Amino acid sequence: MMPGSEYHSNFADARKIAGKDLDRPVDGAGGQRHLFDRLDWFEQLHSACFAEREPLIAHAFSGAGSAKSGLWMFLTSGDGPVRSLSHWYSFAWRPIWTGAPDAATKAALLSTIATSLKGKTARASIGPVPVEDGSADAIESAFRAAGWMVKSEATSHNHWLDTDGRDFASWWAARPGALRSTVQRKAKKGLVDLEILKEFSDAAWDDYESVYRQSWKPAEGHPDFLREWARGEGAAGTLRLAIARIDGIAVAAQFWSTDNGIAYIHKLSHVSGHDALSPGTLLTHALFRQAFDEDRVTRIDFGTG
């Protein structure tokens, strides 16, 4: 039997059909391991950043019962081409699988979407699609086979560090001597206070925003979205909000989350004029130690750039 397909313009319908398949895993089981593959992520991102565009949620499916497999692709429609529901906040955008499809089933589901999407638009623009997990090649192959003209180009690079079972001390010992000396000397002075929060605090987030406004970074496009996203990560226990203070004043801040073995570095900034004490470097050192030794992650994801 050939796979079927359907399209939805609201998240409630998608949630009703997917059940928990597009949720955060519970106790490491079920759901979607990656933050940027979850329905909650897409719904919040759409509401905050793409309210002027209608959701176009593509769903292909095959099989039944325990053998049922599915493919979801979260898109938007409006003026111009259909676009992936992604933003610079998104580290990756890719096909999202449910069930346990084998390679042949995945190819058939992607082909179904590539063919049916021609009835919705003459042009689609999607990204950032990762290369390392095969998503980019799979999409390109399926769309070419379905008759699309496909142009694929690198627009950003995703960087990460795999911990490979090491503890922080062994990884840190291999860092450049100048860096290790700097951290040791600046920490010894005891003039920078470091705090890593796992629970959300409006007061701490105010400090984060204060640092960001005073940093070299451009104005935040959607500060309310970031605050509510961080609040949700705090409720889930995955937030890692770090603040460095000198004389009680926040001078460096970083927003990480740690989820299913992956530490994501979302935002980091510091106020200039405090380089002599290296508060940003000390904060990064503390967060890496947290990720290696306490959270025991397998990967630290630096995002795209």
C-alpha positions in Angstrom: 0.0 0.0 0.0 1.3 3.4 -1.0 1.7 6.0 1.8 -1.0 8.6 2.3 -0.6 12.3 3.0 -2.5 15.1 4.5 -2.0 18.8 5.3 -3.0 20.8 8.4 -3.2 24.5 9.0 -3.3 24.4 12.8 -1.2 22.8 15.5 -4.2 21.4 17.4 -5.0 19.0 14.6 -1.4 17.9 14.4 -1.2 17.3 18.1 -4.4 15.2 18.0 -3.1 13.0 15.3 0.5 12.7 16.6 -0.4 12.1 20.2 2.9 12.0 22.2 5.0 11.2 19.1 6.1 14.8 18.7 6.5 15.6 22.4 9.5 15.7 24.7 10.5 12.1 25.6 9.4 10.9 29.0 12.3 9.3 31.0 14.3 9.2 27.8 11.6 7.1 26.0 9.3 8.0 23.1 8.8 11.4 21.6 11.5 13.4 19.8 15.0 13.5 21.3 15.9 16.8 19.6 14.5 20.1 20.9 14.0 21.5 17.4 11.9 18.5 16.2 9.1 18.9 18.7 5.6 20.2 18.1 5.7 22.6 21.1 8.8 24.2 19.6 7.2 24.8 16.2 4.0 26.1 17.8 5.8 28.6 20.0 8.1 29.7 17.2 5.2 30.2 14.8 3.2 32.2 17.4 6.1 34.5 18.2 7.9 34.9 14.9 5.6 33.9 12.0 2.1 34.9 13.0 1.6 36.6 9.6 2.1 33.2 7.8 -0.2 30.3 8.0 1.1 26.9 9.2 1.4 24.3 6.5 2.0 21.0 8.3 2.6 18.1 6.0 2.1 14.6 7.3 2.7 11.3 5.4 1.9 7.9 6.8 1.9 4.2 6.1 1.2 1.0 7.9 -1.0 0.4 10.9 -0.8 -0.4 14.5 2.7 -1.1 15.8 3.9 -1.0 12.2 2.6 2.5 11.6 5.2 5.0 10.5 4.9 8.7 9.8 6.7 11.8 8.5 6.1 15.3 9.5 7.4 18.5 7.8 6.5 21.8 9.5 6.2 24.6 6.9 4.5 27.9 6.4 2.6 29.5 3.6 1.9 33.1 2.7 3.4 35.6 0.2 6.1 34.0 -1.9 7.2 30.4 -1.6 6.3 27.8 1.0 9.0 28.0 3.7 10.3 25.8 6.5 9.0 26.8 9.9 12.5 27.8 11.1 14.4 30.8 12.4 17.9 31.8 13.4 16.9 30.3 16.8 16.6 26.9 15.1 19.8 24.9 15.1 18.3 22.5 12.5 15.1 21.8 10.4 14.6 18.3 9.0 12.0 15.7 8.3 10.6 14.3 11.6 9.9 10.6 11.8 7.5 8.7 14.0 7.3 5.0 14.5 10.3 3.0 13.3 10.5 3.4 9.5 13.2 1.6 7.7 15.2 3.2 4.9 12.8 2.2 2.2 9.8 3.4 4.1 11.5 6.7 4.8 12.2 7.2 1.1 8.5 6.3 0.2 7.2 8.8 2.8 9.5 11.6 1.6 8.5 10.9 -2.0 4.8 11.2 -1.0 5.4 14.6 0.5 7.6 15.8 -2.4 4.9 14.8 -4.8 1.8 16.1 -2.9 3.5 19.4 -2.1 3.5 20.3 -5.8 -0.3 20.8 -5.4 0.4 23.4 -2.7 3.1 25.6 -4.2 5.5 26.0 -7.2 8.4 26.9 -5.0 9.6 25.8 -1.5 12.5 27.2 0.5 13.7 25.1 3.5 16.6 25.1 5.9 18.8 24.9 7.8 18.7 21.2 6.9 21.6 19.2 8.5 24.0 17.3 6.2 25.6 15.0 8.8 22.4 12.9 9.5 21.5 12.4 5.9 18.5 14.8 5.9 19.8 17.1 3.2 20.6 14.3 0.8 17.3 12.5 1.4 15.2 15.7 0.8 17.2 16.6 -2.3 16.9 13.1 -3.8 13.1 12.8 -3.1 12.3 16.2 -4.5 14.4 15.7 -7.6 12.7 12.4 -8.2 9.3 14.0 -7.8 10.1 16.5 -10.6 11.3 19.5 -8.6 14.3 21.6 -9.7 16.4 21.6 -6.6 19.2 24.0 -5.6 21.1 23.1 -2.5 23.6 25.5 -0.9 25.4 25.8 2.4 24.0 28.8 4.3 25.4 28.1 7.7 27.6 25.6 9.6 26.6 23.8 12.7 29.4 23.2 15.2 29.4 20.7 18.1 31.7 18.8 20.5 31.2 15.2 21.3 32.3 14.3 24.8 33.2 10.7 24.0 32.7 9.5 27.5 35.4 11.9 28.9 35.1 13.8 32.2 35.7 17.5 32.3 39.2 17.2 33.8 40.6 15.0 31.0 39.0 17.2 28.3 40.2 20.4 29.9 43.8 19.1 30.3 44.0 19.0 26.5 43.1 22.6 26.1 45.8 25.2 25.3 48.0 26.0 28.2 47.4 29.8 27.9 43.7 29.3 28.2 44.0 27.0 31.2 46.4 29.5 32.9 44.0 32.4 32.2 41.1 30.6 33.9 43.2 29.5 36.8 44.6 33.1 37.4 41.3 34.9 37.0 39.3 32.4 39.1 41.9 32.6 41.9 41.3 36.4 42.3 37.7 35.6 43.5 36.3 38.8 42.0 33.8 37.2 39.6 30.7 35.4 41.1 29.2 32.7 39.0 25.7 31.3 39.1 24.1 28.5 37.0 20.3 28.3 37.4 18.2 25.3 36.5 15.0 26.9 37.5 13.6 29.9 35.7 13.7 33.3 37.6 12.3 36.5 36.1 15.0 38.4 38.1 17.8 36.3 36.6 16.3 36.6 33.2 16.2 40.4 33.6 19.9 40.2 34.4 20.4 38.2 31.2 18.5 40.8 29.1 20.5 43.6 30.7 23.8 42.0 29.7 22.5 41.3 26.2 21.4 44.9 25.7 24.8 46.2 26.8 26.8 43.7 24.7 28.0 43.9 21.1 25.0 41.8 19.9 22.3 43.4 17.7 18.9 44.0 19.3 17.0 40.8 20.1 14.3 40.2 17.6 11.8 38.4 19.8 12.7 38.9 23.5 9.3 37.8 24.8 9.6 34.5 22.9 13.1 33.8 24.4 11.8 34.6 27.9 8.8 32.2 27.6 11.0 29.5 26.0 13.5 29.7 28.8 10.6 29.6 31.3 9.4 26.4 29.7 12.8 24.9 29.8 13.0 25.7 33.5 9.7 23.9 34.1 11.1 20.9 32.3 14.4 20.9 34.3 16.5 21.5 31.2 17.4 25.1 31.6 21.0 26.2 32.3 20.9 30.0 32.7 24.3 31.3 33.8 25.2 34.7 35.1 28.6 36.2 36.0 28.6 39.2 38.3 31.2 41.6 39.5 30.4 43.6 42.6 26.8 42.3 42.3 26.3 43.6 38.8 25.7 41.1 35.9 28.4 41.4 33.3 28.2 38.2 31.4 25.3 35.8 30.7 24.7 32.6 28.8 21.5 30.7 28.0 22.0 26.9 27.5 19.6 24.0 27.8 20.5 20.3 28.4 18.1 17.8 26.9 18.4 14.1 26.3 22.1 14.0 26.4 22.7 17.2 24.3 23.7 20.6 25.7 22.5 23.4 23.4 24.3 26.8 23.6 21.6 29.2 22.6 22.8 32.7 23.6 25.9 34.2 25.1 27.0 37.8 25.7 29.1 40.0 27.9 29.5 43.6 28.8 32.7 45.2 27.5 35.1 46.8 29.8 35.7 43.8 32.1 38.2 41.9 30.0 40.8 42.0 32.8 38.7 39.6 34.8 37.5 37.4 31.9 34.0 36.9 33.3 32.7 35.4 30.0 35.6 32.9 29.9 35.0 31.9 33.5 31.3 31.4 32.8 32.0 29.2 29.8 34.4 27.1 31.8 31.8 26.6 34.5 29.1 25.6 32.0 31.4 23.1 30.2 32.2 21.5 33.6 28.5 21.3 34.3 27.8 19.7 30.9 30.6 17.1 31.2 30.5 16.1 34.9 26.9 16.8 36.1 24.7 16.6 33.1 26.9 13.9 31.5 26.0 15.0 28.0 27.2 13.2 24.9 27.3 16.3 22.8 27.6 20.1 23.2 25.9 21.8 20.3 27.2 25.3 19.5 24.4 26.0 17.0 24.8 27.6 13.6 27.1 30.4 12.4 
